[in-house]
């Protein structure tokens, strides 16, 4: 509702004029204030009823703009003989859409009392409003009736309203005003409305509002009128169009309220019509202008779309290229971070620009610590730095250097100061004209250790092969002899000094089992094994030149790699004359050979995001009691068909790794009669966007380690039990003379438990004076000398004689601690 219309309505409902009796006004104001204070109500008002409408006589707590809406509640009270109380108006169908209930005021309680004169005539209403949900007690309702009586006395003395004043307000209003009958007939109109529609007052009174309403707006207007007639609303505001006498359409803002009789029926409507035609025309003109501009924009947009098609295609091509490049970079980053080897990238100044997790593990520097450091200062061993800097400068300048594009051994130093030997291949590449160097560094310590162990195993194997009485002959895939042990040489009649045992063996005559029929070369055991035959205890006789014949049993087979590729063949020759006495030795030798040649079991598998095996090696397949061919393409649960409980255990880890998390865990399973412990690591297989495509699984058999830990714990428990029950104080201190072990005998000697002693210094435990007496012995022992001495000391209030032994604990020639044994020899001395 516009401000002009609100003011017109306010005047029609006839608020007290400034010329009203001020004394009576004050009495009504006091009634209002008393009502607010007595009932703790934020809003109270007194309305006066007369022929001109229901006017506001006095009010408090109500904004002027809400006066018309409040009259709706008052008129509802006028329709009840004893007034009305409404709890939660927003839930009452009569007021569910009322602005005071649904708007910012938020009325939640209303109580109204009819004010009557001495003859029973209606003078007005006393109304109370609250924004809180509440009820009135019987005492409060009685108090409300008392206040209503006071208000009735004041209103009964009020002078009648001036009809002339009302007519003046109606006629001189700057907006159109009318009284309209319920059927739409104009009962009374002012000049402003006549000027708006071009009809005279008499002409309008002969018409209805339906006659001069634009047809498209009529249905909505009539529907709102029907709602007021039905009591569903008290007022409405509507923008609509009127048709003037000359046929012109004009826009107006219509505000309508109703004047009701004592029975609540609508006597007539009060309409306020504000001319908004110019404003509306301006809005329509603006809409037309906007439509024209939108049309121009659409046309220009089409032109831009046509001209930018090629540009868009080029941009899309670049975006796709960038996406592919980003995906490639992400794959490279995933590979680098998942690599077991360290990866280091440096720029042309030798500054580290990239550093993966393996680098952190091998060298001890975190990524944020390493990036930005000169490579030479960070990890190159001091004695090699100058040479490295010269080679690097040459590589930057010429692109050639001794360490580029070749595998070299590089001496480096970790953050801890430990020297590490690594194997590396350095490559140079350019990005946007900048020269960069990248290197994968493999920790050679383990490889060297493995090589040394392999060499030791080979020496042991050679020693074993030369020690056994079984001849062993092996050849490669081309039939060239690669192994001819001592026993085989003896069987063929030549000694260990023969340089070409294969050629020497060809000088021997080989017979069948009868010792008379020469054996064809194709039937030699080694030739048969190389063809793929399984040779089992083939009898033959070898006759060396000038030597006695040897009756032998030959067994052999083809040697293949993991892919069934031929590696060669091997046969074992047993002297049947010495079989019985050498069987036991042969079994022991075979066991030792198996132990020597057995590698640590490492199981490898690749699983997709659905949980299906993409790859599984034979070792892992055998672990599940099957072959890789039977598992590839099958779900992981297939490997656990007979061990559902084990699958239930690993399923949470599978879920976590498929969510992108790296997980490690240990487990146990029964294989035959044996409990096998294993350690598993699941690594997520991530795509270019970092989303898991599956995972890699690595498993190792850690049964021996677990059993060793169990045995060690048992041994330590037994040692502790033995030590605690000996009548001797036994302890161990490190180089700093801090206790690391003590037996239970110390409780009775020094009054301190082993748990309290461990971590404390000797001086803290035995006291400063006693320590000063023993300090020279400690120093001698730390120098590597074993010390034995006797000393008097106070134990439990008595002077006792102790015999002590300090024994140095040596590692690599250095003293790392001292074993202390102390015995009470007082009785022996006495």
C-alpha positions in Angstrom: 0.0 0.0 0.0 1.4 3.4 -0.9 1.8 6.1 1.7 -0.9 8.2 0.0 -3.4 5.4 0.2 -2.6 4.6 3.8 -3.2 8.2 4.7 -6.5 8.2 2.9 -7.6 5.1 4.7 -6.4 6.5 8.0 -8.6 9.5 7.5 -11.7 7.4 6.5 -11.5 5.3 9.7 -11.4 8.7 11.4 -8.7 8.9 14.0 -9.3 11.5 16.7 -8.9 15.0 15.2 -6.5 17.4 16.8 -9.6 19.4 17.9 -11.0 16.5 20.1 -11.5 17.0 23.8 -8.0 16.6 25.1 -9.2 15.7 28.6 -11.1 12.7 27.4 -8.2 11.7 25.2 -5.9 11.7 28.2 -8.4 9.5 30.1 -8.4 6.9 27.2 -4.5 7.1 27.1 -4.4 6.3 30.8 -6.6 3.3 30.2 -4.3 2.1 27.5 -1.2 2.5 29.6 -2.9 0.7 32.6 -3.8 -2.2 30.3 -0.3 -2.5 29.0 1.2 -2.4 32.5 -1.5 -4.7 34.1 -1.4 -7.4 31.5 2.2 -7.0 30.3 1.0 -6.4 26.7 3.1 -4.5 24.1 0.0 -3.2 22.2 -3.3 -1.8 23.4 -5.9 0.4 21.7 -9.4 1.8 22.0 -11.5 2.1 18.9 -14.6 4.3 18.5 -17.5 3.3 16.3 -19.7 5.7 14.5 -21.6 6.0 11.2 -18.4 7.0 9.4 -16.5 3.8 10.3 -14.4 2.5 13.1 -11.8 5.0 14.1 -8.8 4.9 16.4 -9.5 6.8 19.7 -6.3 5.9 21.5 -3.4 3.4 20.9 0.0 2.5 22.2 2.7 0.1 20.7 1.2 0.1 17.2 2.9 1.8 14.2 0.7 4.2 12.3 1.0 2.1 9.2 -0.6 -0.9 10.9 -3.8 1.0 12.0 -6.0 -0.3 9.2 -4.9 -3.9 9.9 -5.6 -3.6 13.6 -9.2 -2.3 12.8 -9.8 -5.8 11.3 -9.3 -7.4 14.7 -11.5 -4.7 16.3 -14.4 -5.3 13.8 -14.2 -9.1 14.6 -14.7 -8.2 18.3 -17.7 -6.0 17.3 -19.4 -9.1 15.9 -19.4 -10.8 19.3 -21.7 -9.8 22.1 -19.1 -10.3 24.8 -16.0 -9.6 22.8 -13.5 -12.2 21.8 -10.1 -13.9 22.8 -8.0 -15.4 19.9 -5.1 -17.7 20.7 -2.5 -18.1 18.0 -4.2 -16.0 15.2 -1.9 -17.4 12.6 -3.6 -20.8 13.1 -7.1 -19.3 13.0 -8.7 -19.5 9.5 -10.0 -15.9 9.9 -6.6 -14.4 10.4 -4.2 -17.0 8.9 -3.3 -14.5 6.2 -3.7 -11.4 8.2 -0.6 -9.0 7.9 -0.4 -8.5 11.7 -0.2 -12.3 12.2 2.1 -13.2 9.3 4.2 -10.0 9.1 7.0 -8.5 11.1 4.7 -7.6 14.0 3.9 -11.3 14.6 0.7 -11.1 16.7 0.3 -14.4 18.7 -2.6 -13.3 21.1 -5.6 -11.0 20.8 -8.3 -10.0 23.3 -11.1 -7.6 22.5 -14.1 -6.2 24.6 -17.1 -4.3 23.2 -17.6 -0.9 24.7 -21.3 0.1 25.1 -23.1 3.2 26.2 -25.9 3.6 28.8 -28.6 2.4 26.2 -26.6 -0.6 25.1 -25.4 1.1 21.9 -21.9 0.1 20.7 -19.3 2.8 21.4 -16.2 1.0 20.3 -13.7 -1.7 21.4 -10.9 -2.1 23.9 -8.2 -4.4 22.3 -5.0 -6.0 23.6 -2.3 -7.6 21.4 0.7 -9.7 22.4 3.6 -11.1 20.3 3.9 -14.0 22.7 1.6 -17.0 23.0 -0.4 -16.7 26.2 -3.8 -17.0 28.0 -5.7 -14.8 30.4 -6.8 -16.1 33.8 -10.3 -15.5 35.2 -9.0 -12.7 37.4 -7.3 -11.1 34.4 -10.5 -11.3 32.3 -12.4 -9.6 35.2 -9.7 -6.9 35.3 -10.1 -6.5 31.5 -13.9 -5.9 32.0 -13.1 -3.3 34.7 -10.8 -1.4 32.3 -13.5 -1.7 29.6 -15.9 0.1 31.9 -13.5 3.0 32.5 -13.1 3.3 28.7 -16.9 3.2 28.2 -17.3 6.2 30.6 -14.7 8.2 28.6 -16.2 7.3 25.2 -19.8 8.0 26.4 -18.7 11.6 27.1 -17.0 12.0 23.7 -18.6 14.4 21.3 -20.0 13.1 18.0 -17.7 13.1 15.0 -18.0 15.9 12.6 -19.7 14.8 9.4 -18.5 17.9 7.6 -14.9 17.1 8.4 -15.3 13.6 7.0 -16.8 15.0 3.8 -14.0 17.5 3.5 -11.4 14.8 3.9 -13.2 12.5 1.3 -13.7 15.2 -1.3 -10.3 16.9 -1.0 -8.2 13.8 -1.1 -5.5 13.8 -3.8 -6.2 10.2 -4.6 -9.4 8.7 -5.9 -11.8 7.5 -3.2 -15.1 5.7 -3.3 -17.7 3.8 -1.3 -18.7 0.7 -3.2 -21.6 -1.6 -2.5 -21.0 -5.3 -2.1 -22.3 -5.9 -5.7 -19.8 -3.4 -7.1 -22.0 -0.3 -7.5 -20.4 3.0 -6.7 -22.2 4.6 -3.8 -20.0 7.6 -3.3 -17.0 9.0 -5.3 -14.7 11.9 -5.0 -13.5 14.3 -7.7 -10.0 12.7 -7.9 -11.5 9.4 -9.0 -13.8 11.2 -11.5 -10.8 13.0 -13.0 -8.9 9.6 -13.2 -11.6 7.7 -15.2 -13.2 10.7 -17.0 -16.7 10.1 -15.7 -18.8 12.5 -13.6 -19.9 11.5 -10.1 -23.5 10.8 -11.3 -22.2 8.7 -14.3 -20.0 6.6 -12.0 -22.9 6.0 -9.5 -24.8 4.5 -12.4 -22.0 2.0 -13.0 -20.1 -0.7 -11.1 -16.4 -1.1 -10.7 -16.7 -4.2 -13.0 -17.8 -1.9 -15.9 -14.7 0.2 -15.8 -12.1 -2.5 -14.9 -9.8 -3.8 -17.7 -11.1 -7.3 -18.6 -7.8 -9.1 -17.9 -7.7 -7.6 -14.3 -11.3 -8.2 -13.4 -11.1 -11.9 -12.4 -8.4 -11.2 -9.8 -10.2 -8.1 -8.4 -13.5 -9.9 -8.0 -11.8 -12.9 -6.3 -10.3 -10.6 -3.7 -13.6 -8.9 -3.1 -15.2 -12.3 -2.6 -12.6 -13.1 0.0 -13.5 -9.9 2.0 -17.2 -10.8 1.7 -16.4 -14.3 3.0 -14.4 -12.9 6.0 -11.2 -14.5 4.7 -9.4 -11.1 4.6 -9.9 -7.6 5.9 -8.2 -5.6 3.1 -6.3 -5.9 -0.1 -4.0 -3.9 -2.4 -3.9 -4.5 -6.2 -2.3 -2.9 -9.2 -5.0 -2.8 -12.0 -6.1 -1.1 -15.1 -9.2 1.1 -15.6 -10.9 2.0 -18.9 -11.7 5.7 -19.0 -14.8 7.2 -20.6 -12.9 7.8 -23.8 -11.6 4.2 -23.9 -8.1 4.9 -22.7 -6.5 2.4 -20.3 -5.0 3.9 -17.2 -3.0 2.1 -14.4 -3.9 2.6 -10.7 -3.0 1.2 -7.4 -6.2 0.1 -5.6 -6.5 -0.4 -1.8 -9.8 -1.8 -0.5 -11.2 -2.3 3.1 -14.7 -3.0 4.3 -17.1 -1.3 6.7 -19.2 -3.9 8.5 -22.4 -3.8 10.5 -22.9 -5.2 14.1 -23.5 -8.6 12.6 -20.2 -8.5 10.8 -21.8 -8.1 7.3 -20.1 -5.8 4.8 -22.1 -2.5 4.6 -19.8 -1.1 1.9 -16.3 -1.1 0.6 -13.9 1.8 1.1 -11.7 2.1 -2.0 -8.6 4.3 -2.5 -7.4 4.6 -6.1 -3.9 6.1 -6.7 -3.0 7.1 -10.3 0.3 5.2 -11.2 -0.2 5.4 -14.9 2.9 7.5 -15.6 5.1 5.2 -13.4 3.6 2.1 -15.1 4.1 3.6 -18.6 7.7 4.3 -17.6 8.1 0.7 -16.5 6.6 -0.6 -19.7 8.8 1.7 -21.8 11.8 0.4 -19.8 10.7 -3.2 -20.5 10.4 -2.5 -24.2 13.8 -0.9 -24.1 15.2 -3.9 -22.3 13.6 -6.2 -24.8 15.2 -4.2 -27.7 18.6 -4.3 -26.0 18.2 -8.1 -25.4 17.5 -8.5 -29.1 20.6 -6.5 -30.0 22.6 -8.5 -27.4 21.4 -11.8 -28.9 22.3 -10.6 -32.4 25.7 -9.4 -31.3 26.1 -12.7 -29.4 25.4 -14.7 -32.5 28.0 -12.6 -34.4 30.5 -13.2 -31.6 29.7 -16.9 -31.5 30.4 -17.1 -35.3 33.6 -15.2 -35.0 34.8 -17.0 -31.9 34.1 -20.5 -33.2 37.7 -21.0 -34.4 39.1 -19.4 -31.2 36.9 -21.7 -29.0 38.1 -24.8 -30.9 41.7 -23.7 -30.4 41.1 -23.0 -26.7 39.4 -26.4 -26.3 42.4 -28.0 -28.1 44.8 -26.2 -25.6 42.6 -27.3 -22.7 42.7 -30.9 -23.8 46.4 -30.6 -24.2 46.8 -29.1 -20.8 44.6 -31.8 -19.3 46.8 -34.5 -21.0 49.9 -32.8 -19.8 48.5 -32.5 -16.3 47.5 -36.2 -16.3 51.0 -37.1 -17.5 52.5 -35.0 -14.8 50.2 -36.6 -12.2 51.1 -40.1 -13.5 54.8 -39.1 -13.3 54.3 -37.8 -9.7 52.5 -40.9 -8.7 55.3 -43.1 -10.1 58.0 -41.0 -8.5 56.2 -41.0 -5.1 55.5 -44.8 -5.3 59.0 -45.7 -6.4 61.1 -47.5 -4.0 64.2 -45.6 -5.2 65.0 -42.0 -4.3 64.2 -39.4 -7.0 66.0 -36.1 -7.0 65.6 -33.3 -9.5 67.9 -30.2 -9.7 68.1 -27.1 -11.8 71.0 -25.8 -13.8 72.4 -24.1 -10.6 72.5 -27.5 -8.8 69.6 -26.5 -6.5 67.2 -29.3 -5.5 63.7 -28.8 -7.0 62.1 -32.2 -6.4 62.4 -34.8 -3.7 60.2 -37.9 -3.2 59.3 -40.0 -0.2 62.0 -42.6 -0.8 64.6 -39.7 -0.7 63.2 -38.7 2.7 63.6 -42.3 3.9 67.1 -42.9 2.5 68.7 -39.5 3.3 66.7 -38.3 6.3 65.9 -34.9 4.8 62.2 -34.0 4.6 61.0 -32.6 1.3 60.6 -29.0 2.7 64.1 -29.2 4.1 65.8 -30.6 0.9 64.1 -28.5 -1.8 66.0 -25.3 -2.3 69.4 -26.7 -1.0 72.4 -27.2 -3.3 72.6 -30.9 -4.1 76.3 -31.1 -3.4 75.9 -29.6 0.1 72.9 -31.7 0.9 73.9 -35.3 0.2 77.2 -35.6 -1.7 80.0 -36.9 0.5 82.5 -34.2 1.4 85.5 -35.9 -0.2 83.6 -36.2 -3.6 82.0 -32.7 -3.7 84.6 -30.8 -5.6 84.8 -33.5 -8.3 81.0 -33.6 -8.5 80.7 -29.8 -8.9 83.2 -29.9 -11.8 81.4 -32.7 -13.5 78.0 -31.0 -13.0 79.3 -27.7 -14.3 80.6 -29.5 -17.4 77.2 -31.2 -17.9 75.4 -27.9 -17.7 77.7 -26.2 -20.1 78.2 -28.9 -22.7 75.6 -31.5 -22.0 78.3 -34.1 -21.5 79.7 -35.5 -18.3 81.1 -38.8 -16.9 78.0 -39.3 -14.8 75.3 -38.5 -17.4 73.1 -41.3 -18.9 75.1 -44.1 -17.3 74.7 -46.1 -14.1 77.4 -45.1 -11.6 78.1 -45.6 -8.0 77.9 -42.3 -6.1 79.2 -41.7 -2.5 76.6 -39.7 -0.5 76.0 -38.8 3.1 72.7 -38.8 4.9 71.4 -36.1 7.2 72.5 -38.2 10.2 76.1 -38.1 8.9 76.1 -41.8 7.8 77.8 -42.6 4.5 75.5 -44.3 2.0 76.5 -45.9 -1.3 74.0 -45.4 -4.0 73.7 -46.3 -7.6 72.3 -43.7 -9.9 71.6 -42.7 -13.5 71.4 -39.0 -14.2 69.5 -37.7 -17.2 69.1 -34.1 -18.5 66.0 -32.7 -20.0 64.6 -29.2 -20.9 61.3 -27.6 -20.0 60.5 -24.3 -21.7 64.1 -23.8 -22.4 65.3 -24.4 -18.8 67.8 -27.3 -18.3 66.9 -29.7 -15.5 68.5 -32.9 -14.2 66.7 -35.9 -12.8 68.2 -38.9 -11.1 66.9 -42.1 -9.5 69.2 -43.1 -6.7 69.1 -46.7 -5.6 70.5 -47.5 -2.1 73.3 -49.8 -3.0 73.9 -50.8 0.6 71.4 -53.6 0.5 72.5 -54.7 -3.0 76.1 -54.9 -1.9 75.0 -56.8 1.2 72.9 -59.1 -1.0 75.8 -59.5 -3.5 78.2 -60.3 -0.7 75.7 -62.8 0.7 75.2 -64.2 -2.7 78.9 -64.6 -3.2 79.2 -66.2 0.2 76.3 -68.5 -0.7 78.0 -69.3 -4.0 81.3 -70.1 -2.2 79.4 -72.3 0.2 77.5 -73.9 -2.7 80.8 -74.6 -4.4 82.3 -76.0 -1.2 79.2 -78.2 -0.7 79.2 -79.4 -4.3 82.9 -80.2 -4.0 82.3 -81.9 -0.7 79.5 -84.2 -1.7 80.0 -87.6 -3.3 77.3 -87.0 -5.9 78.4 -85.9 -9.3 76.6 -82.8 -10.5 76.8 -81.7 -14.2 74.9 -78.7 -15.6 74.8 -77.0 -19.0 73.2 -73.9 -20.5 70.5 -73.9 -23.1 73.0 -74.4 -25.9 74.4 -77.5 -24.2 77.7 -75.9 -23.1 78.8 -77.3 -19.7 78.7 -74.8 -16.9 79.2 -77.0 -13.8 81.2 -80.1 -13.3 81.9 -80.8 -9.6 84.6 -82.8 -8.0 82.7 -86.0 -7.7 81.7 -85.8 -11.4 85.3 -85.3 -12.4 86.3 -88.3 -10.3 83.6 -90.4 -12.0 85.0 -89.4 -15.4 88.6 -90.1 -14.5 90.2 -86.7 -14.3 91.1 -84.4 -11.5 90.1 -80.9 -10.6 92.9 -79.3 -12.6 91.3 -80.0 -16.0 90.5 -76.7 -17.7 87.8 -78.0 -20.0 85.8 -80.7 -18.1 83.2 -80.9 -20.9 85.8 -81.7 -23.5 87.5 -84.2 -21.2 84.3 -86.0 -20.5 83.8 -86.6 -24.2 86.9 -88.9 -24.1 85.0 -91.3 -21.9 82.9 -94.2 -23.3 79.4 -94.4 -22.0 77.5 -97.7 -21.9 74.0 -98.7 -21.0 73.0 -100.5 -17.9 74.5 -103.8 -19.1 78.0 -102.1 -19.3 78.5 -103.4 -22.8 76.2 -101.6 -25.2 77.5 -98.1 -26.0 74.9 -95.4 -25.3 73.9 -93.1 -28.1 74.8 -89.4 -27.4 71.1 -88.4 -27.7 70.4 -90.8 -24.8 72.9 -89.3 -22.5 71.1 -88.1 -19.3 72.2 -84.4 -19.8 70.9 -84.4 -23.5 67.6 -86.0 -22.4 67.1 -83.5 -19.6 67.9 -80.6 -22.0 65.2 -81.9 -24.4 62.7 -81.7 -21.4 62.7 -85.3 -20.3 62.5 -86.1 -16.6 65.5 -88.4 -16.0 65.0 -90.6 -13.0 67.7 -93.1 -11.9 68.9 -93.9 -15.4 71.6 -96.7 -15.1 74.8 -96.2 -17.1 78.4 -97.1 -17.0 81.2 -94.6 -17.6 84.6 -96.0 -18.7 87.3 -93.3 -18.4 90.5 -93.7 -20.5 92.8 -95.9 -18.5 90.5 -96.0 -15.5 88.1 -98.4 -13.9 84.5 -98.2 -15.1 81.9 -96.5 -12.9 78.4 -97.8 -12.5 76.2 -94.8 -11.9 72.5 -93.8 -11.5 71.7 -90.5 -13.3 68.7 -88.2 -12.5 68.1 -84.8 -14.0 65.7 -82.3 -15.5 65.3 -79.2 -17.5 66.0 -75.8 -15.8 63.5 -73.1 -16.6 62.8 -69.5 -15.5 59.5 -68.1 -14.1 58.1 -67.9 -17.7 59.1 -71.5 -18.5 62.0 -70.3 -20.7 64.9 -72.8 -21.0 67.9 -72.0 -18.9 69.7 -75.3 -19.3 69.7 -78.7 -17.7 71.3 -80.4 -14.7 71.9 -84.0 -13.7 73.1 -85.7 -10.6 75.3 -88.8 -10.8 75.3 -91.3 -7.9 77.9 -94.0 -7.6 75.7 -97.1 -7.0 78.5 -98.6 -5.0 78.5 -95.8 -2.5 74.8 -95.1 -2.5 74.0 -96.7 0.8 76.7 -95.0 2.7 76.1 -91.6 1.1 72.3 -91.5 1.2 72.3 -89.8 4.6 75.0 -87.4 3.5 73.0 -86.7 0.3 69.8 -85.8 2.2 71.7 -83.4 4.5 73.4 -81.9 1.5 70.0 -81.5 -0.3 68.5 -79.8 2.7 71.5 -77.4 2.9 71.2 -76.7 -0.8 67.5 -75.9 -0.5 68.2 -73.6 2.5 71.0 -71.8 0.6 69.1 -71.3 -2.6 65.8 -70.3 -1.0 65.0 -66.6 -1.4 62.9 -64.5 0.9 59.2 -65.0 -0.2 57.8 -61.9 -1.7 54.2 -62.0 -3.0 53.1 -59.5 -5.6 49.6 -58.7 -6.9 47.8 -56.0 -8.8 44.1 -55.5 -8.1 41.6 -53.3 -10.0 39.0 -51.0 -8.4 36.4 -53.8 -8.5 38.6 -56.0 -6.4 39.7 -58.3 -9.3 43.2 -59.6 -9.8 44.9 -58.0 -12.8 48.1 -59.8 -12.0 49.4 -62.2 -9.3 52.8 -63.9 -9.2 53.2 -67.6 -8.8 54.7 -67.3 -5.3 51.6 -65.5 -4.1 49.3 -67.9 -5.9 51.0 -70.9 -4.3 50.5 -69.2 -1.0 46.8 -69.5 -1.6 47.1 -73.1 -2.8 46.5 -72.5 -6.5 48.1 -71.0 -9.6 48.1 -67.4 -11.0 46.1 -68.5 -14.1 43.2 -69.6 -11.9 43.2 -66.2 -10.0 43.8 -63.6 -12.7 40.5 -62.0 -13.6 38.8 -63.3 -10.4 37.8 -61.4 -7.3 40.1 -61.2 -4.4 37.6 -63.2 -2.3 38.3 -66.2 -4.7 41.7 -66.7 -3.0 40.0 -66.9 0.4 37.2 -69.3 -0.4 38.2 -71.7 2.4 39.2 -68.9 4.8 36.3 -66.5 5.0 37.5 -65.2 8.3 40.9 -64.1 6.8 39.0 -62.3 4.0 36.9 -60.5 6.5 40.1 -59.4 8.2 41.7 -57.9 5.1 38.4 -56.4 3.7 38.7 -53.1 5.7 42.3 -52.6 4.4 41.1 -53.2 0.8 38.4 -50.6 1.4 40.9 -48.1 2.7 43.4 -48.5 -0.1 40.6 -48.2 -2.7 39.9 -44.9 -1.0 43.5 -43.8 -1.8 45.2 -44.6 1.5 48.4 -46.5 1.8 48.0 -49.3 4.4 50.3 -51.9 6.0 49.3 -54.7 8.3 50.4 -58.1 9.6 48.3 -61.3 9.6 48.5 -65.0 10.3 47.1 -68.0 8.4 47.2 -71.8 8.7 49.0 -73.6 5.9 48.9 -77.3 6.5 50.0 -77.8 10.1 52.0 -74.6 10.1 51.1 -71.1 11.3 52.5 -68.6 8.8 52.9 -64.9 9.8 53.0 -62.4 7.0 53.4 -58.6 6.5 51.3 -57.0 3.7 51.5 -53.5 2.2 48.7 -52.1 -0.1 49.7 -49.2 -2.4 46.9 -47.3 -4.2 47.1 -47.2 -8.0 46.1 -43.6 -8.7 45.0 -42.1 -12.0 46.0 -38.6 -13.3 43.3 -37.0 -11.1 44.4 -38.8 -8.0 41.5 -41.2 -8.0 42.2 -44.9 -7.2 42.1 -47.3 -10.1 43.0 -50.2 -7.9 46.0 -51.1 -5.8 49.3 -53.0 -5.6 49.7 -55.7 -2.9 53.1 -56.8 -1.6 53.4 -59.6 1.0 56.3 -61.1 2.8 56.6 -64.2 5.1 57.7 -63.0 8.5 57.1 -66.2 10.4 60.8 -66.6 11.2 61.0 -63.0 12.6 57.9 -63.6 14.7 59.1 -66.8 16.0 62.5 -65.2 16.7 60.8 -62.4 18.6 58.8 -64.9 20.6 61.9 -67.0 21.4 63.8 -63.8 22.3 61.0 -62.7 24.7 61.0 -66.2 26.2 64.8 -66.2 26.6 64.7 -62.7 28.2 62.0 -63.9 30.6 64.0 -67.0 31.5 67.2 -64.8 31.9 65.3 -62.4 34.1 63.9 -65.3 36.2 67.4 -66.8 36.7 69.0 -63.4 37.4 66.3 -62.4 39.9 66.8 -65.7 41.9 70.6 -65.6 42.1 72.1 -64.4 45.4 74.2 -61.9 43.3 73.5 -58.4 42.2 73.7 -58.3 38.4 73.3 -55.1 36.4 74.4 -53.5 33.2 75.2 -49.8 32.6 76.0 -48.0 29.3 79.0 -45.7 28.6 77.2 -42.9 30.4 77.0 -45.1 33.5 73.2 -45.2 33.3 71.5 -48.4 34.4 69.9 -50.4 31.6 69.3 -53.6 33.5 69.2 -54.8 37.1 68.0 -58.0 38.8 65.7 -58.2 41.8 68.6 -58.6 44.3 69.0 -54.9 44.3 65.7 -54.5 46.2 67.2 -55.9 49.4 70.6 -54.2 48.9 69.8 -50.7 47.9 66.1 -50.6 48.6 65.2 -49.8 45.0 63.4 -52.0 42.4 65.0 -52.7 39.0 62.2 -50.7 37.4 63.2 -47.6 39.4 66.9 -48.1 38.8 66.7 -48.3 35.0 67.3 -44.9 33.4 69.1 -43.5 36.5 72.9 -43.0 36.8 75.0 -45.1 39.2 75.6 -42.0 41.4 71.8 -41.5 41.7 71.3 -45.1 42.8 74.2 -45.8 45.2 74.9 -42.2 46.3 77.6 -39.7 45.5 80.0 -40.9 48.2 79.8 -44.5 47.2 80.2 -43.6 43.5 83.3 -41.6 44.1 84.9 -44.6 45.7 84.1 -46.8 42.6 84.7 -44.1 40.0 88.3 -45.1 39.3 87.1 -48.7 38.7 84.5 -47.5 36.2 87.0 -45.4 34.3 89.4 -48.4 34.1 86.6 -50.6 32.8 85.5 -48.0 30.2 89.1 -48.1 29.0 88.7 -51.8 28.3 90.1 -53.4 31.4 88.2 -56.0 33.5 88.2 -55.0 37.2 87.7 -57.1 40.3 87.8 -55.6 43.8 86.4 -55.8 47.3 84.8 -52.9 49.1 83.1 -52.3 52.5 79.6 -50.7 52.3 76.6 -50.1 54.5 73.6 -52.4 53.7 70.5 -52.3 55.8 72.3 -50.7 58.7 75.2 -53.2 58.7 78.8 -53.0 57.4 79.1 -55.6 54.6 82.0 -56.7 52.4 81.2 -56.8 48.7 83.2 -58.5 46.0 82.5 -56.8 42.7 83.5 -57.5 39.1 83.3 -54.9 36.3 83.4 -56.6 32.9 83.6 -54.4 29.8 81.1 -55.0 26.9 82.9 -54.6 23.6 81.5 -54.1 20.2 83.8 -53.6 17.2 86.7 -53.1 19.7 84.9 -50.3 21.6 83.4 -50.4 25.1 79.7 -49.8 24.9 78.8 -50.7 28.4 79.8 -52.5 31.6 78.4 -55.7 33.2 78.4 -55.4 37.0 78.4 -58.5 39.3 78.5 -57.9 43.1 78.5 -60.7 45.8 78.2 -60.3 49.6 81.3 -62.2 51.0 81.1 -60.9 54.6 80.4 -64.4 56.0 83.3 -65.9 54.0 85.7 -63.3 55.3 84.6 -63.8 58.8 
